[in-house]
Amino acid sequence: MARSSKHRTHTHSHTHPPQWAQDSRLSKQGNLLRLRRERPRGQRPSIGKPAVSLLEARRGSRNKRIEVIQLNLNHCRAAQDLLLQTVRELKSDLAILSEPYKSGDNESWATDRTGKASLWACGGDPCKLSNVLAGDGFVRARAGNLWVYSCYLAPSLPLESFARIIEELAEDARNRGAVLIAGDFNAWAHEWGCRVTNARGRILLETLASLDLALLNEGSQQTFCRGSAGSIINLTFASPSQLRNARWRIGDVYTGSDHEDIVCTIGERPRPSRSSARSKAYIVDTLNTSALARSLETWEALGDTSANESANQLALRMEEACDRSMRQRKPFIRHHEPIVWWNADIDRLRTTCLRARRAESATHDSVRHIA
């Protein structure tokens, strides 16, 4: 739903608190959430628990960080292709995805039963996923010491089904310690900058209040924009123990989707395992073509072998030929593996698309303001 610019800076006030805040245990926190734009910079609203204990703060100060990117890909292949380059540039460890074009079938991926909510350990070994649970509308996995939930609840979902899924998610997340819940909820509430609070927003607030989670969203920039319509429906919630020095922002790259990417730093990242394998790399400029040709000219596949065995033999022979014809370089460290199809022209086109999209959005905002 489109919102005029005058609504984006307006602080909403209510003579009577909403139904979810009438419980005396939650009313104070409800007021804090509604006044989130007036809180000191860096202070985040929490749902349920008024403050972070000193012990939790000390634990949080020792946490190592996980770089997270959150995005609704709108089931778009181009958006998912661009994501490959984006996570490399941002050095992301974990991607929380809604409506992916395609989910991977290896241990780096986890997907819900509908195929519309996914987790991708795009940073490799430090964020390897475990303890995966695939539900309806959400998927849960453990990344290091952080329990992560990716959610997608379609706007066409009946309210009863929405409430059931959120309750199932809350029951699973209860008493799990460090939790991160993120995704596209298609829910509106004043607490995250919407002009109105709808039934979905009230259900989400009421249910997550019992988990003592904090809302990381800041500002009132729309996370979804299609033509002249836009809204804030992509949300990020985290345990209070994870808030110390946490960072949350809307990204500044063209995504190929009608949703903005959300970038946050949070959680605890374990040390990489010593057994993680590194790929071999070569300095291409040192290629000796004659040596390469000599190494391959006598090769023949062994007879009576399957296609897979022949392919393995060829791969080994190619590696030997490369060893003899090029100098090895240090292996690519994590996040530095190149995307083979990416080049300067594509990078320039992405920047041009982002500039045009923002210019169009600014034009719509000006028209709505004049109207």
C-alpha positions in Angstrom: 0.0 0.0 0.0 1.4 3.4 -1.0 2.2 5.9 1.7 2.7 9.6 1.3 6.0 11.2 2.4 4.2 13.1 5.1 3.4 9.8 6.8 7.0 8.7 6.9 8.1 11.2 9.5 4.9 11.4 11.5 5.0 9.9 15.0 1.8 8.1 15.7 0.1 8.6 19.0 -2.9 6.8 20.4 -5.2 7.8 23.2 -5.7 4.1 24.0 -3.1 1.4 23.5 -3.8 -1.4 21.0 -5.3 -4.6 22.3 -1.9 -6.4 22.4 -0.5 -3.7 24.7 -3.3 -3.6 27.3 -1.7 -6.4 29.3 0.2 -4.5 32.0 3.3 -6.7 31.4 3.5 -5.4 27.8 2.0 -1.9 27.9 5.3 -0.2 28.8 7.1 -2.0 26.0 4.2 -1.2 23.6 4.8 2.5 24.3 8.5 2.1 23.7 7.9 0.5 20.4 5.4 3.2 19.2 8.0 5.9 20.1 10.9 4.1 18.4 11.7 7.1 16.1 12.3 9.3 19.2 14.7 6.8 20.9 18.4 7.6 20.9 20.3 6.4 17.9 21.5 2.8 18.2 18.9 1.9 20.8 16.5 -0.8 19.5 12.9 -1.6 20.6 12.3 -4.9 22.3 9.1 -6.9 22.5 8.5 -8.3 26.0 11.8 -7.7 27.9 12.5 -4.1 28.9 16.3 -4.3 29.0 19.3 -6.5 28.4 20.9 -7.8 31.5 24.5 -7.0 32.4 25.4 -10.7 32.0 23.8 -10.8 28.5 25.6 -7.6 27.5 29.0 -9.1 28.6 28.3 -12.3 26.7 27.3 -10.2 23.7 30.5 -8.3 23.8 32.5 -11.5 23.3 30.3 -12.6 20.3 32.0 -13.0 17.0 29.9 -11.6 14.1 27.8 -13.1 11.4 27.2 -11.0 8.3 23.6 -11.6 7.2 21.8 -10.5 4.0 18.0 -10.7 3.9 16.0 -10.5 0.6 12.8 -11.5 -1.1 13.9 -12.7 -4.6 10.4 -12.6 -6.0 11.0 -16.0 -7.7 13.2 -14.1 -10.2 16.2 -15.9 -11.8 18.0 -12.6 -12.5 17.6 -11.5 -8.9 19.2 -14.8 -7.6 22.0 -14.5 -10.1 22.8 -11.0 -8.9 22.7 -12.2 -5.3 25.7 -14.4 -6.1 27.8 -11.3 -6.7 26.2 -9.3 -3.9 27.1 -11.8 -1.2 30.6 -11.8 -2.5 30.9 -8.1 -2.4 29.3 -7.8 1.1 31.3 -10.8 2.4 28.0 -12.2 3.7 28.0 -15.4 5.8 24.3 -16.2 5.7 21.4 -15.3 3.3 17.8 -15.3 4.6 15.7 -15.6 1.5 12.0 -15.4 0.6 10.6 -16.7 -2.7 13.9 -17.9 -4.1 14.0 -18.8 -7.8 15.7 -22.1 -6.9 17.0 -23.6 -3.7 20.2 -25.6 -3.5 20.2 -29.3 -2.7 23.3 -29.4 -0.5 24.0 -28.9 3.2 24.5 -25.2 2.6 20.8 -24.8 2.0 17.7 -25.3 4.0 14.1 -24.7 2.7 10.6 -24.8 4.1 7.9 -27.2 2.9 6.4 -24.7 0.5 9.8 -23.9 -1.1 9.3 -20.1 -0.5 11.5 -19.6 2.6 15.2 -20.6 2.5 18.5 -20.2 4.4 21.7 -20.3 2.5 25.1 -20.5 4.2 26.8 -18.5 1.5 30.0 -17.9 3.5 31.0 -21.6 3.7 32.2 -23.5 6.8 31.8 -20.9 9.6 28.0 -20.8 9.0 27.4 -24.4 8.2 23.7 -25.2 8.8 22.6 -27.9 11.2 19.4 -29.0 13.1 17.2 -28.1 10.2 13.4 -28.0 10.6 11.2 -27.4 7.5 7.8 -26.0 8.5 5.0 -24.4 6.6 6.0 -20.8 5.9 9.3 -21.0 7.8 12.5 -23.0 8.0 14.8 -23.2 11.0 18.5 -24.1 11.2 21.4 -23.6 13.6 24.3 -21.5 12.3 27.1 -21.7 14.9 25.5 -20.7 18.2 22.6 -18.8 16.5 19.2 -20.3 15.8 18.0 -18.7 12.5 14.5 -18.7 11.0 13.6 -17.7 7.5 9.9 -16.9 6.9 7.6 -16.1 4.1 3.9 -15.7 4.6 2.0 -14.9 1.4 -0.5 -12.0 1.4 -3.1 -14.5 0.2 -2.7 -16.7 3.3 -5.9 -16.8 5.4 -5.6 -15.0 8.7 -6.2 -18.3 10.6 -3.4 -20.0 8.8 -1.1 -17.0 9.4 -1.8 -17.1 13.1 -1.2 -20.9 13.2 2.2 -20.6 11.5 3.4 -17.8 13.7 2.4 -19.7 16.8 4.2 -22.8 15.5 7.3 -20.7 14.9 7.1 -19.2 18.4 6.7 -22.5 20.1 9.8 -23.9 18.2 11.9 -20.8 19.0 10.9 -20.7 22.7 13.8 -21.3 25.1 16.4 -21.7 22.3 18.7 -19.0 23.4 20.2 -16.8 20.7 17.5 -16.5 18.0 17.2 -14.5 14.7 13.8 -14.5 12.9 13.6 -12.7 9.6 11.6 -12.7 6.4 8.7 -11.3 4.5 5.6 -11.4 6.8 3.3 -9.2 4.7 2.2 -7.7 8.0 1.8 -4.0 8.9 2.3 -2.2 12.2 3.1 1.2 13.5 6.0 -0.4 15.3 8.0 -0.9 12.1 6.9 2.3 10.4 3.7 1.4 8.7 0.8 4.0 8.6 -1.6 1.5 10.1 -1.6 -1.7 12.1 -3.5 -4.6 10.6 -4.7 -7.9 12.0 -1.5 -9.7 10.9 0.7 -7.1 12.6 -1.2 -7.5 15.9 -0.9 -11.3 15.7 2.8 -11.0 15.1 3.4 -8.5 17.9 1.3 -10.5 20.4 2.9 -13.8 19.6 6.5 -12.6 19.5 6.1 -10.6 22.7 6.3 -13.9 24.7 9.8 -14.6 23.2 11.4 -11.3 24.4 12.6 -10.5 20.9 13.8 -7.1 19.7 12.9 -5.5 16.4 16.0 -4.6 14.4 14.3 -2.5 11.7 15.2 1.2 11.8 13.8 4.2 9.9 10.8 4.2 7.7 12.2 3.4 4.3 10.1 1.0 2.3 11.4 -2.5 1.9 9.0 -3.3 -0.9 8.3 -1.1 -3.9 6.4 -1.8 -7.0 5.6 1.2 -9.2 3.9 3.8 -7.0 3.0 1.3 -4.2 5.3 0.3 -1.4 5.3 -0.9 2.2 7.5 -2.2 5.0 6.9 -5.9 5.2 10.4 -7.4 5.5 11.2 -7.6 9.2 14.1 -8.8 11.4 13.8 -9.9 15.0 16.6 -11.0 17.4 17.2 -12.0 21.0 18.3 -9.2 23.3 21.6 -11.0 24.0 22.5 -10.4 20.3 21.9 -6.7 20.2 25.2 -5.4 21.4 26.9 -3.6 18.5 24.4 -5.2 16.1 24.0 -3.3 12.8 20.9 -3.2 10.5 20.4 -1.3 7.3 18.7 -1.4 3.9 21.3 -2.1 1.2 22.3 0.1 -1.6 22.6 -2.3 -4.5 20.3 -3.1 -7.4 18.6 -6.5 -6.5 16.6 -7.3 -9.6 13.6 -7.8 -7.3 10.9 -5.4 -6.1 12.2 -5.9 -2.6 15.2 -4.1 -1.1 18.1 -6.2 0.4 18.5 -5.9 4.1 22.0 -6.2 5.6 22.7 -6.8 9.3 25.6 -7.9 11.4 24.7 -10.1 14.4 25.3 -13.3 16.3 28.2 -15.4 17.0 30.4 -17.0 14.3 32.4 -20.1 15.3 36.0 -20.6 14.1 36.4 -22.4 10.8 37.1 -26.1 11.1 40.7 -27.0 10.2 39.5 -29.7 7.9 37.7 -27.4 5.5 39.2 -28.0 2.1 40.5 -25.2 -0.1 40.5 -25.3 -3.9 43.7 -25.1 -5.9 44.3 -21.8 -7.8 46.8 -20.8 -10.6 48.3 -17.6 -11.9 46.8 -17.5 -15.4 49.4 -15.1 -16.8 52.1 -17.7 -16.2 50.5 -20.3 -18.5 52.9 -22.2 -20.8 50.7 -23.4 -23.6 53.3 -25.7 -25.0 53.7 -27.5 -21.6 50.0 -27.7 -21.3 49.6 -29.3 -24.7 52.5 -31.8 -24.1 50.8 -32.9 -20.8 47.5 -33.6 -22.5 48.5 -35.0 -25.9 49.1 -38.5 -24.7 46.1 -38.8 -22.5 43.4 -41.4 -23.3 40.6 -42.6 -21.1 40.8 -46.2 -19.9 38.6 -48.6 -21.7 35.4 -50.1 -20.2 34.8 -47.2 -17.8 31.7 -45.3 -17.0 31.1 -41.7 -17.9 31.6 -40.6 -14.3 34.9 -42.5 -14.0 36.1 -41.1 -17.3 35.2 -37.6 -16.1 37.2 -38.1 -12.9 40.2 -39.3 -14.9 40.1 -36.3 -17.1 39.8 -33.9 -14.1 42.9 -35.5 -12.5 44.8 -35.2 -15.8 43.8 -31.6 -16.3 45.0 -30.8 -12.7 48.4 -32.5 -13.4 48.6 -30.5 -16.7 47.9 -27.2 -14.9 50.5 -28.0 -12.3 53.1 -28.5 -15.0 52.2 -25.4 -17.1 51.3 -22.7 -14.5 52.5 -21.4 -11.2 50.1 -21.9 -8.3 48.8 -19.0 -6.3 47.5 -18.9 -2.8 43.9 -20.3 -2.7 41.0 -17.9 -2.7 40.0 -17.1 0.9 36.4 -17.2 1.9 34.2 -14.7 0.0 36.9 -14.0 -2.7 35.9 -16.7 -5.1 35.1 -14.9 -8.4 31.7 -15.1 -10.1 32.8 -16.3 -13.5 30.3 -14.3 -15.5 30.6 -11.1 -13.6 32.4 -8.2 -15.4 32.8 -4.4 -15.4 30.0 -4.0 -17.9 27.5 -5.8 -15.8 28.6 -3.9 -12.7 28.1 -0.6 -14.6 24.6 -1.7 -15.7 23.6 -2.7 -12.2 24.6 0.8 -11.0 22.6 2.4 -13.8 19.5 0.3 -12.9 19.8 1.2 -9.3 20.1 4.9 -10.1 17.0 4.8 -12.4 15.0 2.9 -9.9 15.7 5.4 -7.1 14.9 8.3 -9.5 11.6 6.7 -10.3 10.8 6.2 -6.6 11.7 9.9 -5.9 9.4 11.0 -8.7 6.5 9.0 -7.2 7.2 10.4 -3.8 7.1 14.0 -5.1 3.8 13.4 -7.0 2.2 11.9 -3.9 3.5 14.8 -1.8 2.0 17.4 -4.2 -1.3 15.5 -4.3 
